[in-house]
Amino acid sequence: MRLSPGFAEVPCARCGTFVAGLAFGEFCKDCQQLRARRASQWSRRISLAVTALCAFYVATRLPPTPTARLWAGIGVVIMYLMVRRIAYTAVLRHTK
């Protein structure tokens, strides 16, 4: 909910800095960047761990044919991208 023109500045939900143009409960630009950076770091760690486990499982279970290894590699890369996106969104929603 945007405020009427009578309110010039609203405090950030995290740091309390008064910023013009924010709605109540929103974050200032600096806090948004900090949250995005933290979410990116955590999502990178989570996705690498999940991908390593997935790659280990695939490497031990697949037949050693080149076609199977190629499709497994493509699947592992897709798994990394999907897990990274999901983890980023989840961490971003749950950090303050």
BELVEN-V215953 format. One line per field, one symbol per residue. phi: phi as a letter, one per 20 degrees, with the letter a starting at -180 (. if undefined). psi: psi as a letter, one per 30 degrees, with the letter a starting at -180 (. if undefined). Layout:
phi: ???
psi: ???
//
This chain:
phi: .fefffeeccfffdenffcfneefnedffffffffffffffffffffffffffffffffedeffeffffffffffffffgfffffffffffffddc
psi: jlllffjekkkkfefgkkkkfllkflkleeeeeeeeeeeeeeeeeeeeeeeeeeeeeeeffllhkeeeeeeeeeeeeeeeeeeeeeeeeeeefgl.
//
